[in-house]
Amino acid sequence: MSGFAVRVEGVSKRYPTASAEAPAALDDVSFAIDGGRVVAVAGPSGSGKSTLLHLIGAMDETEQGSIRVGEREVTRLSREEQVAYRRTIGFVFQRFHLLAALSTLDNVAAPLLPRRTDFDKHGRAADLLRAVGLAGKEQTVPSRLSGGEQQRVAIARALINEPGLLLADEPTGNLDSATSSEIIELLLRLRDERGMTVLIATHDPVVAARCDRIVTLSDGRVADDIQVERAASEDLLGRIGRLDLRG
């Protein structure tokens, strides 16, 4: 499946609180992503990164604005259509959300187990484990894996439906710097091999700098938008350095 283009137009989201003056999680956010790109959504905690990914993934609903992913206008989907849509995208989270009692093979195949398919579910899962560098660990349970290995399993699971869009919410947040580098390299390689679009929410400037583009959020608004390949290295480092991503 080729990578989905993503278009976000005037999206706002506010969560109910006891205070009538509660700030918006997202406030009139707009940007567009070409299919097959790897884009970082950067910003400190509370800037709206996770909210944005949840809206794009149809895990939450917008207050206003529209989101289009591929041919679907996500903000107009019915409940049944949302379920079908989510089967065309993949999710990777900071906490790996692996099922402790299942082997890595069964964890990867889990999203397919309730469904009939015209292919071997566990065969595809085994192929994906090989693709993320975990051949030979198909029967290992998550507790016997390192953090980086568990995240590789989570990435393989996210790819089981051959998604056109991969949403990764702080995928390196629980990992050391060396393992974080390995995970971002893996995501970049998988994009090259599979052509999917990848959207990575991160507060790590090193991770952000490896992407094709960096959309930075601050207090729910777009504060900067950097085309990495067009920016001179000194300018890129300077602009990232001025961003308070770890707040």
C-alpha positions in Angstrom: 0.0 0.0 0.0 1.4 3.4 -0.9 1.6 6.1 1.7 -1.5 8.2 2.5 -1.4 12.0 2.1 -2.6 13.8 5.2 -4.4 17.2 5.3 -5.3 18.9 8.5 -7.4 22.1 8.2 -8.4 24.4 11.0 -8.5 21.7 13.6 -9.3 22.6 17.2 -10.0 20.4 20.2 -10.8 21.4 23.8 -11.4 18.9 26.6 -14.1 19.7 29.2 -12.7 20.8 32.6 -14.0 22.5 35.7 -12.6 25.8 34.4 -14.5 27.6 31.6 -11.1 29.2 30.7 -9.3 25.9 30.0 -6.9 26.3 27.1 -7.5 24.4 23.9 -5.5 21.2 23.4 -5.4 22.2 19.7 -6.2 25.6 18.3 -6.8 26.1 14.5 -4.0 23.7 13.4 -3.5 23.3 9.7 -0.8 21.6 7.6 -0.5 19.0 4.8 1.8 16.0 4.3 2.6 14.3 1.1 2.3 10.5 1.0 5.5 8.6 1.8 7.0 11.3 4.0 8.3 10.9 7.6 7.2 14.0 9.6 7.9 14.8 13.2 5.2 16.6 15.3 7.5 18.1 17.9 6.8 20.1 21.1 6.9 19.8 24.9 4.4 17.9 27.0 1.0 19.4 26.7 1.6 21.0 23.4 -1.1 18.9 21.6 1.1 16.3 19.9 -0.8 13.2 21.2 -4.2 14.9 20.8 -3.3 15.5 17.1 -2.3 11.9 16.5 -5.4 10.6 18.2 -7.6 12.8 16.0 -5.8 11.7 12.8 -6.2 8.1 14.0 -9.9 8.5 14.6 -9.4 7.7 18.3 -11.0 11.0 19.3 -13.2 13.5 17.6 -12.4 17.1 16.5 -14.3 20.1 17.9 -14.0 21.9 14.6 -12.0 21.6 11.4 -11.4 18.7 9.0 -8.8 15.9 8.6 -8.4 14.0 5.4 -6.2 10.9 5.2 -5.9 9.4 1.7 -9.4 9.4 0.2 -11.1 9.5 3.6 -12.4 12.6 5.4 -11.7 11.2 8.9 -13.8 13.9 10.6 -17.0 12.7 8.8 -16.7 8.9 9.3 -19.4 7.0 11.1 -18.5 4.6 13.9 -18.4 1.7 11.5 -16.4 3.6 9.0 -13.9 4.6 11.7 -13.3 0.9 12.5 -12.6 0.2 8.8 -10.3 3.2 8.6 -8.3 2.2 11.6 -7.5 -1.1 9.8 -5.7 0.9 7.1 -3.3 2.7 9.5 -0.9 1.6 12.2 -0.2 2.8 15.8 3.0 2.7 17.8 2.9 4.1 21.4 5.5 5.0 24.0 4.3 2.2 26.2 4.5 -0.9 24.1 1.1 -2.3 25.0 2.2 -5.9 24.4 0.2 -8.8 25.8 2.4 -10.3 28.5 1.0 -13.9 28.2 1.5 -14.0 24.4 4.6 -14.8 22.4 6.0 -12.1 20.1 4.5 -13.9 17.1 1.0 -13.9 18.6 1.4 -10.2 19.7 2.2 -9.2 16.2 -0.7 -11.3 14.7 -3.2 -10.2 17.4 -5.0 -7.5 15.4 -5.8 -10.1 12.7 -6.9 -12.9 15.0 -10.6 -12.0 15.1 -10.8 -11.7 11.3 -10.8 -14.1 8.4 -8.0 -13.4 5.9 -6.9 -14.9 2.6 -3.3 -15.2 3.8 -1.4 -16.9 6.6 -1.7 -14.5 9.6 1.2 -16.0 11.5 3.3 -16.2 8.3 2.9 -12.5 7.8 3.7 -11.9 11.5 6.9 -14.0 11.2 7.9 -12.0 8.1 7.4 -8.7 10.0 9.5 -9.9 12.9 12.2 -10.7 10.5 11.8 -7.2 9.0 12.3 -5.6 12.3 15.3 -7.7 13.2 13.7 -10.2 15.6 14.0 -13.4 13.6 14.4 -16.4 16.0 12.4 -14.7 18.8 8.9 -15.6 17.5 8.1 -17.7 20.7 9.7 -15.3 23.2 7.4 -13.6 25.7 7.7 -9.8 26.1 9.2 -10.0 29.6 12.3 -11.7 28.1 12.9 -8.8 25.6 14.7 -5.5 26.1 12.8 -2.2 25.8 14.1 -1.7 22.2 13.1 -5.3 21.3 9.6 -4.8 22.7 9.2 -1.6 20.7 10.3 -3.5 17.6 7.5 -6.0 18.3 5.1 -3.1 18.6 6.2 -1.7 15.3 5.8 -5.1 13.6 2.3 -5.3 15.1 1.5 -1.9 13.7 2.5 -3.1 10.2 0.4 -6.2 10.2 -2.4 -4.6 8.2 0.1 -3.1 5.7 -0.9 0.5 6.6 -0.7 3.5 4.4 0.0 5.7 7.5 1.9 4.9 10.6 1.3 7.0 13.7 4.0 6.8 16.3 3.4 8.6 19.6 6.7 9.1 21.5 8.1 5.8 20.2 11.5 6.4 21.8 10.3 8.0 25.0 11.1 5.0 27.2 14.4 4.1 25.5 18.0 5.2 25.9 19.7 7.3 23.3 21.4 4.4 21.5 18.2 2.4 21.3 16.2 5.5 20.3 18.6 5.9 17.3 18.1 2.3 16.3 14.3 2.7 16.4 14.2 5.8 14.3 16.6 4.2 11.8 14.2 1.2 11.7 11.2 3.5 11.0 13.1 5.3 8.2 14.1 2.0 6.6 10.6 0.6 6.8 9.3 3.8 5.2 11.8 3.4 2.3 10.9 -0.3 1.9 7.1 0.0 2.2 6.3 3.6 1.0 4.1 4.4 3.9 3.6 7.8 5.5 5.0 8.1 9.0 3.9 10.7 11.6 6.1 10.8 14.8 5.1 12.7 17.9 8.3 13.5 19.8 9.9 15.9 22.2 13.4 14.6 21.3 15.2 17.0 18.9 17.5 14.3 17.7 14.6 12.2 16.6 12.9 15.2 15.0 16.0 16.1 13.1 16.1 12.7 11.4 12.7 13.2 9.8 11.9 14.9 6.5 10.0 17.7 8.1 9.3 19.0 11.6 6.0 20.6 12.5 6.3 22.1 16.0 3.4 22.7 18.3 3.3 25.1 21.1 0.2 25.6 23.3 -1.9 23.8 20.7 -0.8 25.9 17.7 1.7 25.4 14.9 4.8 27.4 16.0 7.2 26.3 13.3 7.3 24.1 10.2 10.8 23.1 9.0 11.5 21.2 5.7 14.6 19.4 7.0 16.2 18.5 3.6 15.9 22.2 2.5 17.4 23.6 5.7 21.2 24.1 6.0 22.5 22.0 8.9 23.5 25.1 10.9 20.1 26.7 10.4 18.3 23.5 11.3 20.3 22.9 14.5 19.7 26.6 15.4 16.0 26.4 14.9 15.6 23.1 16.8 17.9 24.4 19.5 15.5 27.4 20.1 12.6 25.1 20.6 11.7 24.1 24.1 10.7 20.5 23.3 11.4 18.9 26.7 9.1 21.0 28.9 
